[in-house]
Amino acid sequence: MSSRLKKMFFSGSELRQLFALGVPVLIAQTSQQGMAFVDTVMTGQASAADLAAVGVATSVWAPFCMLGVGVLMPLTPLVAQSVGARQPQQAAHCVRQGLWLAALLSLLFMLFFYMVSWRLGLFGLEPELAALAGGYLRAIMWGFPGLLLFCCIRSLAEGHSCVRPSMVIGIVALALNIPCNYVLIYGKLGFPALGAVGCGVASAFCYWVMAVAMLCYVRREPLFSALRPLFLPMLRPLEGQKRVDGAMIKRVLRLGIPSAFAVFFEVSLFTLTALLLAPLGTVVVAGHQVALNFSSMIFMLPLALSMTIAIRTGYCLGAGKVQQAHLAARTALVAALCCAVCMALLSYTFRYQFVALYGDTPAVVELAVGLFAYMATYQLVDAVQAVSLGILRGYNDTRIISYVCFVTYWLIGLPLGYTLTYTTWLTAQPMGAQGFWTAYIVALSVGMCCYLWRVRWLHKLGKDAVQVRLAR
């Protein structure tokens, strides 16, 4: 059986497993990203200045927010490995230590966001734009602890392959975000019209709703009844357990910090572009924000596959089914490539219709439509590299990710993008915003090749070597 699995490149049964896990994850992630989509669309309807402010503030919020969330990413595969090894109490203990970590990260990052929000003018922004962006950042930062709490509790559920609650909560949060934005951005029901700042307040509120809803679900779900009291050890330790387990926290950090910096390097490449494009004017920043926001929506499909394959791989490896984990990984890569081709064709064919959703400012529409061609191209490599990352996280093999991301995104992508955008060193004339999007394609392609090589190397390891790596 093992030799037959080794020869298979694609499995219909594994595809069904990925589909069963991945669709709820996709809907949950799309709903969360849908909040950013709604924020962009609704602020764009308010004014180009509000749209640009959200774009600039997001260039600070998104990479550092994902840096914090990335530290907690190992929780899901660690829980899945414990479940596969039939150690549910170990899974719960891991999540409890993640909660301590989330509390510390919240304090540090909120302080950082507050300080940066008053210094955005140093990036060369117009005073009005800097004030709007700073207000948005100071508003949304209050939702950061709620977001981390949600991520911790979600890891417990998803590590048990229980993914539907995240889907339902994501849909509810998205549905709630729309009326909250409507009231606070445009000034309805007696509230003042806060524009971009109101958008930040609405997002922060929805993050806390998501956290509370996930917490209520876990406390009421019979599947987790054996793990109760889940949070009591944070108040007083249970017998045989530590309130603060330094070894477990260190393990999460050892796995999470490389993964977090990998996410940070990638997201910062995209979002810092808004700051670097700011000297070119509000129209350029707004057009870039439209294309970037839509591409983030499209990215939810490979991201869902990435999260799903991390869960599936972690479970199979925890249960000692190494060849099954390899087959699941290969199936996910094929599925990601097929989906990426379809989405690239769709987004390019209907680019005018998609851009129209964000407003009708002619200059912004023209620029954004031009960027959609670049976006459709890089979706292909982005999907494959995202799923490769999920496979590596399932193996607890995260250290190489940060190295590759740093080289490809910051040493290749960022300098190349700036060169193409503002200079004539490589082109006949400066490319403007298109220069950064060209750099995106190059950086993602290099990263994809590196991750695929690493996955291939892991698949050559024997069962004993894999178990040793998981125990680290």
N, C-alpha and C positions, 0 to 999 in steps of 0.2 A: 504493500500500500504506500509506504514511504517513497519507494523508487518511482511509483506511478505519479505521485504528487509532484515529485521533483522534476518530472518531464513535462508536466502541464504548464502552460503559459497563461491560460485563462480558464476560469471556472464559473459556470452558471450558478452553482450553489453559493459560491462566495459572493458573486454579484448580487444574488438575492439577499444574502446577509448584509452586505454593504448598503443595499437599497433600503432594507428594513430599518437599519440604524441611521442611515444617512439622510433620508427624507425628513424626519423630524428635526435632525440637527440642521439641515439646510434651511428649513422654515424658521427655526429659532434664530439662526445667524442672520438670515435675510430680514427677519423682523427687527433685530437689533440694528443692523445696518440701515434698515428702512427708516429708522429714527433719524439718522444722519441725512438720508435722502430727503425725508420730509422737511427737516431743518433747512436744507439747501434750497429746496423748491419754494418753501413758504417765505423765507427771508428774501429770496430772489424776487418774489412778487411784491415785497415791501419796498425795496430799493436796491440799486446796484451797490450802494455803500454798505448796506446791511449784509448782502451776499458776500462781498469782499471781506468784511469784518469776520464773518463766520469762517471763511476760507483761511484767513491769516491766523485766527485764534486756533483753528483746528490743526494748523501746522505745528503748533506748540502742544496742544492738548493730545492729539492722536498718538504721536510717537512715545511720549512719556507715559500716557495712559496705558498703551500697549506694553511698555517696559514693565510697569507694575503688574499688569495682567499676565505677562509672559513669565514672571517669576513663579506664578502659581500654576502654569501649564502642566508641569510634571504630575500634579495631583491626580489628574484623570487616568493616565496610563499606570501610575502607581496603584491606584485603587483597582483598576482592571486586572493588574497582575496579582494583587492580593485576592481578588474574587476568583480568578482562574486557579489560584493555589488553594482555594477554600479556606481563606483566612479573613473573614468579614470584619472581625474586631480590629485587625491591623489596618484595614481600609479606613475604618472610622477614626482610628487614632491618627492616621496620616492627615485626614481632613481637619481634625482638631488642631494639630500643629500648624496647618495652613492658616487657620483663623488667627492665631497669634501673629503669624507673619503678615497677614493682611492688615491687622491693626497698626503694626509698625510702619508698613509701607504707606498707609493712608496718611498718617501724620507727616511723614517726610515729603510726600508728593504734594499734599495740599499746601504746605509751606512753600514749596518750590513754585507751584502755580501762582500763588498769591504774589510772590516777589516779582516773577516775570511779567505778570499782568500790568504792572506799573512801569515797565521798561521797554515796551514794544516799540516806542518811538525811536529807540536806538537802531532799529532795522531800516530806518529811512522812510517810515510810513508817514502819510499825511496826518496831522494832529487829530482830525475827526475820525479817521479810520483807526488810529491807534487807540483812541478812547473807546470806540465801539468794541473793538476786538478785546481790549482789556476787561471791559465790563462783562462780556460773554464768558471769558475765562474765569473771572471771579465768581460767576454764577454757577457754571457747570462743575466747578471743582468740588462743590458740596455733595455732588452725587458720586464722587470717586469711592468713598468707603462703601456705599451701597453696591456699587459695581463689583468691588473685590469680594464682598460678602456673598453676592450672587454667584460669582465664579467658584468660590470655595464649596458652597453647598451643591452647586450644579455638578461639580466633579464627583461628588459622592454618588449622585443619581446616575450620571452618565457612565461612571466606572462600573456600575452594575447593569449596564446596557439599558438603563431606564431613561430614554431620551425624550419621550413625549411631553413631560412637564415643562421642559425648557421651551419646547415649541409653543405650547399653549400660553405660557407666561410671556414669551416674546411677542406673540400676536396681540395679547391684551395690552402690553406696554406700548406697542406701535399704535393701536387704536386709541389709547389714552393720550399719546403724545400729540396727535393731530388737534383735538379740541383745546388742549393746554397751549399749544403753539398759537392757535387761532386767537385765543383770549389774550395771551400775553404779548404776542408780537404786534397785533393790530389794535389792541386796546378795546376789548369788548367786555360786556357785563360789569361795567364800572371800573375796570382795571385800566391803568395808563398804557399807552402804546409804547412798549419797551424795545421793539425792533429786535436786533440781534441779542440783546441782553435777556429779553423775555424768552427767547429760544433756549438760552443756556439754563434758565430757571426751570423750564418745562422738562428738559432732558435730565437734569439732576433729580427732579421729583420722580420721574419715571424709573430711574435707576433704583431708587429706594423701594418703589412699588415692586419691582422685579425681585429684589432681595427678600422682602417680607413674604411675598407670595411663594418663593422657593422654600423658604424656611418653614412656612406653614405646611407645605406639601410633605416635606421630609418628616416632619413631626407627626403627621397623620397617616402616612403610608405604612400599611402592615409589613411591607417588605423590609423596612428599616426598624421594626419594633425590637428586634434582638439587639440593636445597636444603641438603644436608649439606656440611660439619658445621654444623648449625643454631645451636649455642650456642658454637662455637669463637671467634667474634669477641668474645664477652664476656671471653675469656681473652687472646686476641691478635687483632688485626684481620686480616682477609683482604685480599688485594691489591685496591685500589680502594675499600675500605670503611673506615668509621670505627668504632672500638670504641664510642665514645659519640658519637652524631650529634645534636648540639644542635638542629639545624634540624628533624629528624624528631621529636624529643621535644617540641619547642616546638609542632609542628603537632598532635601527639596531645593535648597539654595544651590547646591553643587550641580544639580540637573537643571534648575530653573534659570539661573543667572546666564549661562550661555544661550539658552533658548530665548530669554528675555532680550538680551542684547542683539540676538539675531533679528527678532521682530522689530526692535528699536531701529537697527541699522536700515532695515527694509522700509519700514513706515516713514522714517525720517527722510529717506531719499525722495519719497513722493511728496510728503507734506512740507518739507523745508523749501521745496520748489516755489511754493506760494510766497515765501519771504524773499527768496532770491529773485523772483519775478516782480516784486513790488515796485522797484524803480521804473519798470516799463508801464506802470499805470494801473488804475482800477479795472479797466476793461480786460487787460491781459490776465490779471489775477482772477477775475470772475470767470472768464472763459476756461482757464485752466481748472478752476474749481468745479465747473460743470462736468468736464470730461473725467476728472479724477473721482468725483462723487459717483458718477455712473459706473466707472470701471470698478469701484469698490463694491457696488451692488453685484456686478457680474462675478467678482472674485468670490462671492459667498458660495458658489457652487464648488469650486476646487477646495475652498477652505473647509466646507462641510465634509468633503471626501477625505481631506487631510485629518480632521478631527476623528472621523469615523474609523479610518484605517489605524490611527494611533490606539483607539479603544480595542479594535479587533486584533491587532498585532499584539498588544499588551496582554490581552486575555489568552490568546493562543500560546504565547511564550510562557506565561505564568502557569498554564496547564501542561507545559512540556511538549506542545505540539509545534515544533519548530518548522517542519515542512509545510504545515497548514498555514503558518504565519507567512512563509515565503509565497505561497500560492495566493493568499489574500492580498499581499503587496503587489504582485504582478497584475492581478485582476484590477486593482484600484488604479494603477498607472494607465492601463489600457482604457478604462472607463473615463479617466480624467482627460485623456487626449481626445477621445471621441466627443465628449461634452464640450471641450474647448473649441473644437472646429465648428460645431453647431452654433455656439454662442458668438463666436467671432463673425461668422457670416450674418447672423441675425442683427448684431449691433451695428455692423457696417451698412447693411442694406437699409435699415430704418433709422439711420443716424439723424436725419432731419426731424423726424417725428419725436425721437427721444430728447433732442436738444430743446425742442419747443416746450417741453414740460417745465423747463427752468426759467422761462421768461421769453420776452420778445425783443429785447434790446438788440438791434441789428448787428452791431459790432461784436457783441458777446457771442451771438448765435454763429456768426461767420467763423470766428476763431475756434469755437468749440466743435463745430462740424469738421473742421480741418483736422483737429486732434483725434477725432474718432477713428480715423484711418490708422493712426499709430497705435491706438488702444486695441483695435481688433487684432493687430499683428502680435503684440506682446502677450495677449491672452493665451496663446498657444503654449509658449514656454512657461508662463506663469503657472498654469494649471499643473504641468508635470512637476515643476520644482516644488509647488505647494504640497502635493501628495508625497513626494519624496521626503519632505520634512516631517510629515506625519509618520511615515514609516520609521524614520530615525528616532523620533520621540517614543514610539512604541518599543524600541530597543533600548531606551535610556541612553542613546548615543547622541548627546546634544552638544558636546564640546566643539566638535568640528563645525557645527552650524554657525556659531558665532564668528569663527575665523573666516569662513567662506563669505559670510554676509559682510563682514568688515571690509574685506578685500574687494569684493565685487561691487558693493553699493557705494562705499565711501572712497575707496582708492581708485575705482574705475568709473562708476556711474556718476557720482557727484562732480568730480573734476571734468569728466568728458561732457556732461550736461552743461556746465558753466561755459566751457570752451566753445561748444557749438552754439550756445545761446547768445553770447556777447562778443565773440571774437571771429576773426577770419583765418585763424590758424589752420583749420581743417576744411573750411568751406569758402566759397567765393564771397559770401556775405553772411552776417549773423543770422541764425535761424529763428531767433526769438523763442517762444514757448516750445516750438517743435524740436528744438535742440535737446531739451531735457527729456522729452518723450522718446527721442532716438536713443538717448543714453539709457533709459529704462530698459529698452529691448536688449541692448548689449549686455547690461549688468545681469539681467534675469537669465539670459542665455548662458553666460559663464557659470552662474550659480547652479543652474539646472544640470549642467554637465558634471560638476563637482559632486552634487548630491546623488546623482545616478551612479557614479563610480563608487561612492561610499556604500550605497545600498547593495550594489553587486558584491562588494567586499564582505559585507555582513552575511550575505546569503551563502558565502563559501565557508563560513565558520561551522564547526561541528556543534552538536547539541550541548556538550559540556562547556565549550567556550562561551556559548550564548548564555547559559545559566550563570556562569561566573560574572559576565558583564551585567546581568540583571541584578545580581546581589550587591553590586558596588554601591 
